Amino acid sequence: MRPQPHTPILTEQEQKFYNVLRREGRYTIADFSHELGICKVFGIVMSLQSKGIGIASKEVTRNDGSKYELFWLAE
């Protein structure tokens, strides 16, 4: 019998957040807030990363100078 890979235990919010990321898109804080009612995106990202889940992000600057962050699952 082979040992099973370590599977981190996620909170309900973390699991919902992770499920959105698994759709293979890139999402903003507004996307998570609208769809899941989650406001503390950076806290959830840090928690998932500490559990070994790779999440990439990129800051995007619009033409008007406003900025936002995109998140996706790292490969």
N, CA, C and O atoms as a CHARMM CRD file, in Angstrom:
* protein
*
  300
    1    1 MET  N      0.84000  -1.18300   0.00000 PROA 1      0.00000
    2    1 MET  CA     0.00000   0.00000   0.00000 PROA 1      0.00000
    3    1 MET  C      0.88300   1.24400   0.00000 PROA 1      0.00000
    4    1 MET  O      1.74300   1.40000   0.86600 PROA 1      0.00000
    5    2 ARG  N      0.66700   2.12800  -0.97700 PROA 2      0.00000
    6    2 ARG  CA     1.45600   3.35000  -1.07700 PROA 2      0.00000
    7    2 ARG  C      0.95100   4.40900  -0.10400 PROA 2      0.00000
    8    2 ARG  O     -0.25300   4.52000   0.12800 PROA 2      0.00000
    9    3 PRO  N      1.87600   5.19200   0.46700 PROA 3      0.00000
   10    3 PRO  CA     1.40800   6.28100   1.33200 PROA 3      0.00000
   11    3 PRO  C      0.70100   7.34900   0.50700 PROA 3      0.00000
   12    3 PRO  O      1.09600   7.63900  -0.62200 PROA 3      0.00000
   13    4 GLN  N     -0.32400   7.91400   1.06900 PROA 4      0.00000
   14    4 GLN  CA    -1.08100   8.96900   0.40000 PROA 4      0.00000
   15    4 GLN  C     -0.32200  10.28700   0.51900 PROA 4      0.00000
   16    4 GLN  O      0.29000  10.56100   1.55100 PROA 4      0.00000
   17    5 PRO  N     -0.35900  11.10900  -0.54000 PROA 5      0.00000
   18    5 PRO  CA     0.28400  12.42100  -0.43100 PROA 5      0.00000
   19    5 PRO  C     -0.41200  13.25100   0.63300 PROA 5      0.00000
   20    5 PRO  O     -1.60400  13.08800   0.89200 PROA 5      0.00000
   21    6 HSD  N      0.35400  14.14100   1.24200 PROA 6      0.00000
   22    6 HSD  CA    -0.20600  15.00700   2.27900 PROA 6      0.00000
   23    6 HSD  C     -1.26000  15.92600   1.67300 PROA 6      0.00000
   24    6 HSD  O     -0.97800  16.65700   0.72400 PROA 6      0.00000
   25    7 THR  N     -2.44900  15.89000   2.20600 PROA 7      0.00000
   26    7 THR  CA    -3.52900  16.76500   1.76800 PROA 7      0.00000
   27    7 THR  C     -3.83200  17.73100   2.90100 PROA 7      0.00000
   28    7 THR  O     -4.25200  17.31300   3.98100 PROA 7      0.00000
   29    8 PRO  N     -3.62000  19.02600   2.66000 PROA 8      0.00000
   30    8 PRO  CA    -3.86700  19.97700   3.74200 PROA 8      0.00000
   31    8 PRO  C     -5.35300  20.05400   4.08300 PROA 8      0.00000
   32    8 PRO  O     -6.21600  19.88600   3.22100 PROA 8      0.00000
   33    9 ILE  N     -5.62400  20.30500   5.32900 PROA 9      0.00000
   34    9 ILE  CA    -6.99600  20.49700   5.77600 PROA 9      0.00000
   35    9 ILE  C     -7.32200  21.98000   5.62300 PROA 9      0.00000
   36    9 ILE  O     -6.63400  22.84000   6.17100 PROA 9      0.00000
   37   10 LEU  N     -8.37200  22.25900   4.87700 PROA 10     0.00000
   38   10 LEU  CA    -8.76200  23.63900   4.60000 PROA 10     0.00000
   39   10 LEU  C    -10.02500  23.99900   5.36200 PROA 10     0.00000
   40   10 LEU  O    -10.89500  23.15700   5.58400 PROA 10     0.00000
   41   11 THR  N    -10.11200  25.26900   5.76000 PROA 11     0.00000
   42   11 THR  CA   -11.35000  25.75800   6.35200 PROA 11     0.00000
   43   11 THR  C    -12.39400  25.85100   5.24300 PROA 11     0.00000
   44   11 THR  O    -12.06200  25.73100   4.06300 PROA 11     0.00000
   45   12 GLU  N    -13.62800  26.06000   5.61000 PROA 12     0.00000
   46   12 GLU  CA   -14.70300  26.16800   4.60900 PROA 12     0.00000
   47   12 GLU  C    -14.42900  27.32100   3.63200 PROA 12     0.00000
   48   12 GLU  O    -14.59400  27.16800   2.42200 PROA 12     0.00000
   49   13 GLN  N    -14.00900  28.47900   4.17100 PROA 13     0.00000
   50   13 GLN  CA   -13.70600  29.63100   3.31900 PROA 13     0.00000
   51   13 GLN  C    -12.53500  29.33100   2.38600 PROA 13     0.00000
   52   13 GLN  O    -12.57900  29.66500   1.20200 PROA 13     0.00000
   53   14 GLU  N    -11.48500  28.70000   2.92200 PROA 14     0.00000
   54   14 GLU  CA   -10.32200  28.35900   2.10300 PROA 14     0.00000
   55   14 GLU  C    -10.71000  27.39900   0.98900 PROA 14     0.00000
   56   14 GLU  O    -10.24800  27.53900  -0.14400 PROA 14     0.00000
   57   15 GLN  N    -11.55800  26.42300   1.30500 PROA 15     0.00000
   58   15 GLN  CA   -11.97600  25.45700   0.29500 PROA 15     0.00000
   59   15 GLN  C    -12.76400  26.13100  -0.82400 PROA 15     0.00000
   60   15 GLN  O    -12.55100  25.84000  -2.00100 PROA 15     0.00000
   61   16 LYS  N    -13.67500  27.03200  -0.45700 PROA 16     0.00000
   62   16 LYS  CA   -14.45200  27.75800  -1.46800 PROA 16     0.00000
   63   16 LYS  C    -13.53600  28.60300  -2.34800 PROA 16     0.00000
   64   16 LYS  O    -13.70200  28.64700  -3.56700 PROA 16     0.00000
   65   17 PHE  N    -12.57800  29.26600  -1.72800 PROA 17     0.00000
   66   17 PHE  CA   -11.61200  30.09300  -2.44400 PROA 17     0.00000
   67   17 PHE  C    -10.80200  29.22100  -3.40300 PROA 17     0.00000
   68   17 PHE  O    -10.63000  29.57100  -4.57000 PROA 17     0.00000
   69   18 TYR  N    -10.31100  28.09600  -2.91100 PROA 18     0.00000
   70   18 TYR  CA    -9.52000  27.16100  -3.71200 PROA 18     0.00000
   71   18 TYR  C    -10.34400  26.61700  -4.88800 PROA 18     0.00000
   72   18 TYR  O     -9.82200  26.47900  -5.99500 PROA 18     0.00000
   73   19 ASN  N    -11.60900  26.31400  -4.65700 PROA 19     0.00000
   74   19 ASN  CA   -12.47300  25.80800  -5.72600 PROA 19     0.00000
   75   19 ASN  C    -12.61100  26.82300  -6.86100 PROA 19     0.00000
   76   19 ASN  O    -12.65100  26.44100  -8.03000 PROA 19     0.00000
   77   20 VAL  N    -12.68300  28.09900  -6.52900 PROA 20     0.00000
   78   20 VAL  CA   -12.74700  29.13200  -7.57100 PROA 20     0.00000
   79   20 VAL  C    -11.43200  29.13800  -8.35400 PROA 20     0.00000
   80   20 VAL  O    -11.44500  29.17800  -9.58500 PROA 20     0.00000
   81   21 LEU  N    -10.30500  29.10000  -7.65300 PROA 21     0.00000
   82   21 LEU  CA    -9.00800  29.11700  -8.33000 PROA 21     0.00000
   83   21 LEU  C     -8.81600  27.90800  -9.25200 PROA 21     0.00000
   84   21 LEU  O     -8.13200  28.00700 -10.27000 PROA 21     0.00000
   85   22 ARG  N     -9.40700  26.79000  -8.90200 PROA 22     0.00000
   86   22 ARG  CA    -9.26400  25.57000  -9.70100 PROA 22     0.00000
   87   22 ARG  C     -9.94600  25.67800 -11.06000 PROA 22     0.00000
   88   22 ARG  O     -9.73000  24.81700 -11.91300 PROA 22     0.00000
   89   23 ARG  N    -10.74600  26.68500 -11.28500 PROA 23     0.00000
   90   23 ARG  CA   -11.40800  26.87600 -12.57900 PROA 23     0.00000
   91   23 ARG  C    -10.42700  27.34500 -13.65000 PROA 23     0.00000
   92   23 ARG  O    -10.80900  27.53200 -14.80500 PROA 23     0.00000
   93   24 GLU  N     -9.18500  27.53100 -13.27600 PROA 24     0.00000
   94   24 GLU  CA    -8.09400  27.89100 -14.18600 PROA 24     0.00000
   95   24 GLU  C     -8.22200  29.27900 -14.78200 PROA 24     0.00000
   96   24 GLU  O     -7.80300  29.51100 -15.91600 PROA 24     0.00000
   97   25 GLY  N     -8.78800  30.18800 -14.04000 PROA 25     0.00000
   98   25 GLY  CA    -8.85100  31.57100 -14.48900 PROA 25     0.00000
   99   25 GLY  C     -7.97700  32.44600 -13.61600 PROA 25     0.00000
  100   25 GLY  O     -7.25000  31.95800 -12.75100 PROA 25     0.00000
  101   26 ARG  N     -8.05600  33.72800 -13.85000 PROA 26     0.00000
  102   26 ARG  CA    -7.37600  34.70700 -13.01100 PROA 26     0.00000
  103   26 ARG  C     -8.45300  35.59400 -12.40400 PROA 26     0.00000
  104   26 ARG  O     -9.34500  36.07600 -13.10300 PROA 26     0.00000
  105   27 TYR  N     -8.35900  35.80200 -11.09400 PROA 27     0.00000
  106   27 TYR  CA    -9.44500  36.43900 -10.36600 PROA 27     0.00000
  107   27 TYR  C     -8.94700  37.61300  -9.53500 PROA 27     0.00000
  108   27 TYR  O     -7.82100  37.60900  -9.03700 PROA 27     0.00000
  109   28 THR  N     -9.80400  38.61200  -9.39600 PROA 28     0.00000
  110   28 THR  CA    -9.49800  39.79100  -8.58400 PROA 28     0.00000
  111   28 THR  C    -10.14600  39.64800  -7.20700 PROA 28     0.00000
  112   28 THR  O    -10.96000  38.75600  -6.97100 PROA 28     0.00000
  113   29 ILE  N     -9.76300  40.54400  -6.31700 PROA 29     0.00000
  114   29 ILE  CA   -10.38500  40.58900  -4.99300 PROA 29     0.00000
  115   29 ILE  C    -11.88500  40.80800  -5.14500 PROA 29     0.00000
  116   29 ILE  O    -12.68000  40.21900  -4.41300 PROA 29     0.00000
  117   30 ALA  N    -12.27400  41.66500  -6.10500 PROA 30     0.00000
  118   30 ALA  CA   -13.70100  41.92900  -6.34700 PROA 30     0.00000
  119   30 ALA  C    -14.43200  40.65300  -6.75900 PROA 30     0.00000
  120   30 ALA  O    -15.57900  40.44400  -6.36400 PROA 30     0.00000
  121   31 ASP  N    -13.77800  39.79700  -7.55100 PROA 31     0.00000
  122   31 ASP  CA   -14.40300  38.53500  -7.96000 PROA 31     0.00000
  123   31 ASP  C    -14.71300  37.67100  -6.73900 PROA 31     0.00000
  124   31 ASP  O    -15.81300  37.13300  -6.61100 PROA 31     0.00000
  125   32 PHE  N    -13.72700  37.54200  -5.84300 PROA 32     0.00000
  126   32 PHE  CA   -13.92900  36.71300  -4.64700 PROA 32     0.00000
  127   32 PHE  C    -14.96200  37.33300  -3.72400 PROA 32     0.00000
  128   32 PHE  O    -15.78000  36.62500  -3.13600 PROA 32     0.00000
  129   33 SER  N    -14.92900  38.64900  -3.59400 PROA 33     0.00000
  130   33 SER  CA   -15.88800  39.33500  -2.74100 PROA 33     0.00000
  131   33 SER  C    -17.30400  39.15900  -3.26800 PROA 33     0.00000
  132   33 SER  O    -18.22600  38.89100  -2.49800 PROA 33     0.00000
  133   34 HSD  N    -17.47800  39.30700  -4.56100 PROA 34     0.00000
  134   34 HSD  CA   -18.80000  39.18600  -5.17200 PROA 34     0.00000
  135   34 HSD  C    -19.32300  37.75000  -5.10800 PROA 34     0.00000
  136   34 HSD  O    -20.46700  37.51800  -4.71900 PROA 34     0.00000
  137   35 GLU  N    -18.48600  36.79800  -5.48900 PROA 35     0.00000
  138   35 GLU  CA   -18.94500  35.41500  -5.57500 PROA 35     0.00000
  139   35 GLU  C    -19.03500  34.70600  -4.22500 PROA 35     0.00000
  140   35 GLU  O    -19.95600  33.92600  -3.98500 PROA 35     0.00000
  141   36 LEU  N    -18.06300  34.98600  -3.34200 PROA 36     0.00000
  142   36 LEU  CA   -17.99200  34.23800  -2.08800 PROA 36     0.00000
  143   36 LEU  C    -18.25300  35.08500  -0.85100 PROA 36     0.00000
  144   36 LEU  O    -18.39500  34.55000   0.24800 PROA 36     0.00000
  145   37 GLY  N    -18.31800  36.39200  -1.02000 PROA 37     0.00000
  146   37 GLY  CA   -18.48800  37.25500   0.14300 PROA 37     0.00000
  147   37 GLY  C    -17.23100  37.32200   0.99600 PROA 37     0.00000
  148   37 GLY  O    -17.30200  37.60400   2.19200 PROA 37     0.00000
  149   38 ILE  N    -16.07400  37.06200   0.38200 PROA 38     0.00000
  150   38 ILE  CA   -14.79600  37.06000   1.09800 PROA 38     0.00000
  151   38 ILE  C    -14.10700  38.39900   0.87800 PROA 38     0.00000
  152   38 ILE  O    -13.91700  38.83100  -0.26000 PROA 38     0.00000
  153   39 CYS  N    -13.73400  39.05300   1.97500 PROA 39     0.00000
  154   39 CYS  CA   -13.04600  40.33000   1.88200 PROA 39     0.00000
  155   39 CYS  C    -11.56200  40.21000   2.20800 PROA 39     0.00000
  156   39 CYS  O    -10.75700  40.99100   1.70100 PROA 39     0.00000
  157   40 LYS  N    -11.18600  39.24300   3.04600 PROA 40     0.00000
  158   40 LYS  CA    -9.79700  39.09500   3.48700 PROA 40     0.00000
  159   40 LYS  C     -9.03300  38.16000   2.55100 PROA 40     0.00000
  160   40 LYS  O     -8.53900  37.11600   2.97700 PROA 40     0.00000
  161   41 VAL  N     -8.94000  38.53400   1.28600 PROA 41     0.00000
  162   41 VAL  CA    -8.32300  37.67600   0.27800 PROA 41     0.00000
  163   41 VAL  C     -6.85600  37.41900   0.59200 PROA 41     0.00000
  164   41 VAL  O     -6.40900  36.27500   0.51300 PROA 41     0.00000
  165   42 PHE  N     -6.09300  38.45400   0.94700 PROA 42     0.00000
  166   42 PHE  CA    -4.67300  38.26400   1.20200 PROA 42     0.00000
  167   42 PHE  C     -4.43200  37.30300   2.37100 PROA 42     0.00000
  168   42 PHE  O     -3.48600  36.51600   2.33700 PROA 42     0.00000
  169   43 GLY  N     -5.27000  37.36100   3.39000 PROA 43     0.00000
  170   43 GLY  CA    -5.14700  36.44400   4.51900 PROA 43     0.00000
  171   43 GLY  C     -5.38700  35.00200   4.10100 PROA 43     0.00000
  172   43 GLY  O     -4.68300  34.09900   4.55100 PROA 43     0.00000
  173   44 ILE  N     -6.36900  34.78400   3.25000 PROA 44     0.00000
  174   44 ILE  CA    -6.66500  33.43600   2.77100 PROA 44     0.00000
  175   44 ILE  C     -5.53500  32.94500   1.86600 PROA 44     0.00000
  176   44 ILE  O     -5.13900  31.78200   1.94800 PROA 44     0.00000
  177   45 VAL  N     -5.01700  33.81500   1.01000 PROA 45     0.00000
  178   45 VAL  CA    -3.89400  33.45000   0.14400 PROA 45     0.00000
  179   45 VAL  C     -2.69600  33.02000   0.99900 PROA 45     0.00000
  180   45 VAL  O     -2.08000  31.98800   0.73100 PROA 45     0.00000
  181   46 MET  N     -2.37100  33.79800   2.01000 PROA 46     0.00000
  182   46 MET  CA    -1.23600  33.46300   2.87600 PROA 46     0.00000
  183   46 MET  C     -1.45900  32.14300   3.59600 PROA 46     0.00000
  184   46 MET  O     -0.53100  31.34500   3.72900 PROA 46     0.00000
  185   47 SER  N     -2.66700  31.90700   4.05800 PROA 47     0.00000
  186   47 SER  CA    -2.98700  30.66000   4.75000 PROA 47     0.00000
  187   47 SER  C     -2.85800  29.46500   3.81000 PROA 47     0.00000
  188   47 SER  O     -2.28100  28.44400   4.18600 PROA 47     0.00000
  189   48 LEU  N     -3.38400  29.57900   2.60300 PROA 48     0.00000
  190   48 LEU  CA    -3.28400  28.48600   1.63500 PROA 48     0.00000
  191   48 LEU  C     -1.82800  28.23200   1.25200 PROA 48     0.00000
  192   48 LEU  O     -1.41700  27.08000   1.11500 PROA 48     0.00000
  193   49 GLN  N     -1.05000  29.29500   1.08000 PROA 49     0.00000
  194   49 GLN  CA     0.36500  29.13300   0.74900 PROA 49     0.00000
  195   49 GLN  C      1.11100  28.43000   1.88000 PROA 49     0.00000
  196   49 GLN  O      1.99000  27.60500   1.62900 PROA 49     0.00000
  197   50 SER  N      0.76200  28.75400   3.11900 PROA 50     0.00000
  198   50 SER  CA     1.42300  28.10200   4.25600 PROA 50     0.00000
  199   50 SER  C      1.06800  26.61800   4.33700 PROA 50     0.00000
  200   50 SER  O      1.77700  25.84000   4.97500 PROA 50     0.00000
  201   51 LYS  N     -0.02900  26.23000   3.69000 PROA 51     0.00000
  202   51 LYS  CA    -0.44600  24.82600   3.64300 PROA 51     0.00000
  203   51 LYS  C      0.06500  24.12800   2.38900 PROA 51     0.00000
  204   51 LYS  O     -0.31600  22.99200   2.10600 PROA 51     0.00000
  205   52 GLY  N      0.93700  24.81500   1.63100 PROA 52     0.00000
  206   52 GLY  CA     1.56900  24.20500   0.47500 PROA 52     0.00000
  207   52 GLY  C      0.84800  24.36400  -0.85200 PROA 52     0.00000
  208   52 GLY  O      1.21800  23.72200  -1.83500 PROA 52     0.00000
  209   53 ILE  N     -0.17300  25.20700  -0.89700 PROA 53     0.00000
  210   53 ILE  CA    -0.89900  25.43700  -2.14800 PROA 53     0.00000
  211   53 ILE  C     -0.30500  26.66000  -2.83000 PROA 53     0.00000
  212   53 ILE  O     -0.28000  27.75200  -2.26200 PROA 53     0.00000
  213   54 GLY  N      0.17300  26.46600  -4.05000 PROA 54     0.00000
  214   54 GLY  CA     0.81700  27.54200  -4.77900 PROA 54     0.00000
  215   54 GLY  C     -0.19000  28.48300  -5.41300 PROA 54     0.00000
  216   54 GLY  O     -0.98400  28.08200  -6.26300 PROA 54     0.00000
  217   55 ILE  N     -0.15000  29.72800  -4.99600 PROA 55     0.00000
  218   55 ILE  CA    -1.02600  30.74400  -5.56600 PROA 55     0.00000
  219   55 ILE  C     -0.13800  31.86500  -6.08600 PROA 55     0.00000
  220   55 ILE  O      0.67200  32.43000  -5.35000 PROA 55     0.00000
  221   56 ALA  N     -0.30500  32.17400  -7.35900 PROA 56     0.00000
  222   56 ALA  CA     0.45700  33.25700  -7.97700 PROA 56     0.00000
  223   56 ALA  C     -0.40800  34.50700  -8.01500 PROA 56     0.00000
  224   56 ALA  O     -1.63700  34.43500  -7.99100 PROA 56     0.00000
  225   57 SER  N      0.25900  35.65000  -8.07300 PROA 57     0.00000
  226   57 SER  CA    -0.48200  36.90400  -8.17500 PROA 57     0.00000
  227   57 SER  C      0.32800  37.90100  -8.99700 PROA 57     0.00000
  228   57 SER  O      1.54300  37.77600  -9.15200 PROA 57     0.00000
  229   58 LYS  N     -0.38200  38.88200  -9.51100 PROA 58     0.00000
  230   58 LYS  CA     0.25400  39.92300 -10.30300 PROA 58     0.00000
  231   58 LYS  C     -0.52000  41.21400 -10.11400 PROA 58     0.00000
  232   58 LYS  O     -1.74800  41.23700 -10.19600 PROA 58     0.00000
  233   59 GLU  N      0.21900  42.29400  -9.85800 PROA 59     0.00000
  234   59 GLU  CA    -0.41800  43.59800  -9.75700 PROA 59     0.00000
  235   59 GLU  C     -0.56800  44.18400 -11.15600 PROA 59     0.00000
  236   59 GLU  O      0.38500  44.20300 -11.93500 PROA 59     0.00000
  237   60 VAL  N     -1.75800  44.65800 -11.46800 PROA 60     0.00000
  238   60 VAL  CA    -2.05800  45.23100 -12.77900 PROA 60     0.00000
  239   60 VAL  C     -2.38200  46.71100 -12.58500 PROA 60     0.00000
  240   60 VAL  O     -3.13300  47.08000 -11.68300 PROA 60     0.00000
  241   61 THR  N     -1.80600  47.54600 -13.44000 PROA 61     0.00000
  242   61 THR  CA    -2.07700  48.98500 -13.39800 PROA 61     0.00000
  243   61 THR  C     -2.88700  49.37000 -14.63100 PROA 61     0.00000
  244   61 THR  O     -2.49100  49.10000 -15.76400 PROA 61     0.00000
  245   62 ARG  N     -4.01500  49.99900 -14.38900 PROA 62     0.00000
  246   62 ARG  CA    -4.87400  50.46400 -15.48400 PROA 62     0.00000
  247   62 ARG  C     -4.31700  51.76600 -16.05800 PROA 62     0.00000
  248   62 ARG  O     -3.42000  52.38000 -15.48000 PROA 62     0.00000
  249   63 ASN  N     -4.85800  52.17100 -17.18900 PROA 63     0.00000
  250   63 ASN  CA    -4.42000  53.41300 -17.83700 PROA 63     0.00000
  251   63 ASN  C     -4.61000  54.63700 -16.94600 PROA 63     0.00000
  252   63 ASN  O     -3.85600  55.60500 -17.03800 PROA 63     0.00000
  253   64 ASP  N     -5.62700  54.58300 -16.08000 PROA 64     0.00000
  254   64 ASP  CA    -5.88900  55.73300 -15.20000 PROA 64     0.00000
  255   64 ASP  C     -5.01600  55.72700 -13.94400 PROA 64     0.00000
  256   64 ASP  O     -5.13600  56.61700 -13.10200 PROA 64     0.00000
  257   65 GLY  N     -4.14000  54.73100 -13.81600 PROA 65     0.00000
  258   65 GLY  CA    -3.23300  54.65500 -12.66700 PROA 65     0.00000
  259   65 GLY  C     -3.73800  53.80500 -11.52300 PROA 65     0.00000
  260   65 GLY  O     -2.97900  53.50200 -10.60300 PROA 65     0.00000
  261   66 SER  N     -5.01300  53.40800 -11.55500 PROA 66     0.00000
  262   66 SER  CA    -5.52500  52.54900 -10.48500 PROA 66     0.00000
  263   66 SER  C     -4.93700  51.14200 -10.63400 PROA 66     0.00000
  264   66 SER  O     -4.60800  50.71000 -11.73900 PROA 66     0.00000
  265   67 LYS  N     -4.81200  50.44500  -9.51800 PROA 67     0.00000
  266   67 LYS  CA    -4.18100  49.12500  -9.51900 PROA 67     0.00000
  267   67 LYS  C     -5.10700  48.08700  -8.90700 PROA 67     0.00000
  268   67 LYS  O     -5.95700  48.40000  -8.07300 PROA 67     0.00000
  269   68 TYR  N     -4.92500  46.85700  -9.33500 PROA 68     0.00000
  270   68 TYR  CA    -5.62700  45.72900  -8.73800 PROA 68     0.00000
  271   68 TYR  C     -4.74500  44.50100  -8.85500 PROA 68     0.00000
  272   68 TYR  O     -3.79600  44.47600  -9.63800 PROA 68     0.00000
  273   69 GLU  N     -5.06600  43.48500  -8.06900 PROA 69     0.00000
  274   69 GLU  CA    -4.27100  42.25100  -8.02300 PROA 69     0.00000
  275   69 GLU  C     -5.04800  41.11600  -8.65200 PROA 69     0.00000
  276   69 GLU  O     -6.25000  40.97200  -8.42600 PROA 69     0.00000
  277   70 LEU  N     -4.35900  40.31000  -9.44100 PROA 70     0.00000
  278   70 LEU  CA    -4.93600  39.08300 -10.01400 PROA 70     0.00000
  279   70 LEU  C     -4.34000  37.88800  -9.29600 PROA 70     0.00000
  280   70 LEU  O     -3.15700  37.88800  -8.95500 PROA 70     0.00000
  281   71 PHE  N     -5.16200  36.86400  -9.06500 PROA 71     0.00000
  282   71 PHE  CA    -4.71700  35.63500  -8.39400 PROA 71     0.00000
  283   71 PHE  C     -5.07600  34.43100  -9.24500 PROA 71     0.00000
  284   71 PHE  O     -6.11600  34.41900  -9.90400 PROA 71     0.00000
  285   72 TRP  N     -4.20400  33.40200  -9.23200 PROA 72     0.00000
  286   72 TRP  CA    -4.47100  32.14500  -9.91700 PROA 72     0.00000
  287   72 TRP  C     -3.61500  31.05800  -9.28100 PROA 72     0.00000
  288   72 TRP  O     -2.67800  31.35600  -8.54000 PROA 72     0.00000
  289   73 LEU  N     -3.93500  29.79800  -9.56800 PROA 73     0.00000
  290   73 LEU  CA    -3.14100  28.69200  -9.05200 PROA 73     0.00000
  291   73 LEU  C     -1.82100  28.63700  -9.80400 PROA 73     0.00000
  292   73 LEU  O     -1.79800  28.65900 -11.03400 PROA 73     0.00000
  293   74 ALA  N     -0.73100  28.56800  -9.06600 PROA 74     0.00000
  294   74 ALA  CA     0.60100  28.46300  -9.67000 PROA 74     0.00000
  295   74 ALA  C      0.79600  27.04000 -10.17100 PROA 74     0.00000
  296   74 ALA  O      0.26700  26.08900  -9.59700 PROA 74     0.00000
  297   75 GLU  N      1.54400  26.90900 -11.22300 PROA 75     0.00000
  298   75 GLU  CA     1.79800  25.58400 -11.79300 PROA 75     0.00000
  299   75 GLU  C      2.95700  24.90900 -11.10000 PROA 75     0.00000
  300   75 GLU  O      3.31400  23.78300 -11.44900 PROA 75     0.00000
